Amino acid sequence: MASKLEKQFEKAVADSKKLPEKPDNATLLKIYALYKQATSGDVDGKRPGFTDLVGRAKYDAWAGLKGKGADAAMQEYVDLIESLK
């Protein structure tokens, strides 16, 4: 059975696709990183090279959340999406 937080998170993921306006790149990276941390845990694998600027930015944003628990990441994600509505 999904927890209340997991249900809120799933709703926020759906809501993130229907925001009134597209967030700026820094906010998009934060959304991505919180989602990955909540669903996959700490980043693993090698950091993308200089030629993959987008991949590198995503990796760095996710790596910045290393050690944050899934519940904390979910709650931050929910709060961030709510603030963008």
JOSULGI-V891965 format. One record per backbone hydrogen bond with DSSP energy under -1.0 kcal/mol. NH is the residue of the N-H (numbers start at 1). CO is the residue of the C=O. Records with the same first field share a line. If there is no record, write none. Layout:
NH: CO / CO
This chain:
7: 3
8: 4
9: 5
10: 6
11: 7
12: 8
13: 9
14: 10
15: 11
16: 12
17: 14
18: 15
28: 24
29: 25
30: 26
31: 27
32: 28
33: 29
34: 30
35: 31
36: 32
37: 33
38: 34
39: 35
40: 36
41: 37
52: 49
53: 51
56: 52
57: 53
58: 54
59: 55
60: 56
61: 57
62: 58
63: 59
64: 60
65: 62
66: 63
68: 65
73: 69
74: 70
75: 71
76: 72
77: 73
78: 74
79: 75
80: 76
81: 77
82: 78
83: 79
